């Protein structure tokens, strides 16, 4: 599902999406792989890194990490 900002001249014609935001979930990755550099490399393999939550960037959560990546 793609949600877009409301516009007054909105039409229901289909648009070709060029960029798709994708939330990526990394379960059970080792603690030594949770550094910013390692996660950034993983993100770059998938697409353009866009966002990571605070628990992921500060390494506050041990069980999983999630990021938002733009896929072209």
C-alpha positions as CSV (number, residue, x, y, z in Angstrom):
1,X,0.0,0.0,0.0
2,X,1.3,3.4,-0.9
3,X,0.0,6.5,0.9
4,X,0.4,9.9,-0.7
5,X,-0.3,13.4,0.4
6,X,-3.9,14.6,-0.5
7,X,-4.1,17.1,-3.4
8,X,-7.2,19.0,-4.6
9,X,-6.7,17.9,-8.2
10,X,-6.3,14.2,-7.3
11,X,-7.2,11.6,-10.0
12,X,-7.5,7.9,-9.8
13,X,-5.2,7.3,-12.8
14,X,-2.5,4.9,-12.1
15,X,1.0,6.2,-11.7
16,X,4.2,4.3,-12.3
17,X,6.2,4.3,-9.1
18,X,9.9,4.9,-9.5
19,X,10.9,4.7,-5.9
20,X,9.3,2.4,-3.3
21,X,10.0,2.7,0.5
22,X,10.5,-0.6,2.1
23,X,10.8,-1.5,5.8
24,X,13.4,-4.1,6.3
25,X,13.5,-6.3,9.4
26,X,16.7,-8.0,10.6
27,X,15.8,-10.6,13.2
28,X,18.5,-12.2,15.4
29,X,21.6,-10.6,13.9
30,X,24.7,-10.9,16.1
31,X,25.4,-8.0,18.4
32,X,28.7,-7.2,16.6
33,X,26.7,-6.6,13.4
34,X,24.5,-4.0,15.0
35,X,27.0,-1.2,14.6
36,X,26.1,1.8,12.4
37,X,28.7,0.9,9.8
38,X,27.6,-2.7,9.4
39,X,23.9,-1.8,9.2
40,X,24.7,0.9,6.7
41,X,26.5,-1.7,4.5
42,X,23.5,-4.0,4.7
43,X,21.1,-1.2,3.8
44,X,23.3,-0.2,0.8
45,X,23.0,-3.7,-0.6
46,X,19.3,-3.4,-0.7
47,X,18.9,0.2,-1.9
48,X,19.3,3.7,-0.5
49,X,19.3,4.0,3.3
50,X,16.5,6.3,4.4
51,X,15.8,5.9,8.1
52,X,16.5,3.7,11.1
53,X,14.7,3.9,14.4
54,X,16.4,5.2,17.6
55,X,16.6,1.7,19.2
56,X,18.5,0.5,16.2
57,X,20.9,3.3,15.9
58,X,21.7,3.5,19.6
59,X,21.8,-0.3,19.9
60,X,19.2,-0.4,22.6
61,X,17.3,-3.4,21.4
62,X,19.1,-6.7,21.1
63,X,16.5,-9.0,19.5
64,X,16.0,-7.3,16.1
65,X,16.7,-4.2,14.0
66,X,14.6,-2.5,11.4
67,X,15.4,0.2,8.8
68,X,13.6,2.0,6.0
69,X,15.3,1.7,2.5
70,X,14.3,3.3,-0.8
71,X,14.3,0.7,-3.6
72,X,14.6,2.0,-7.2
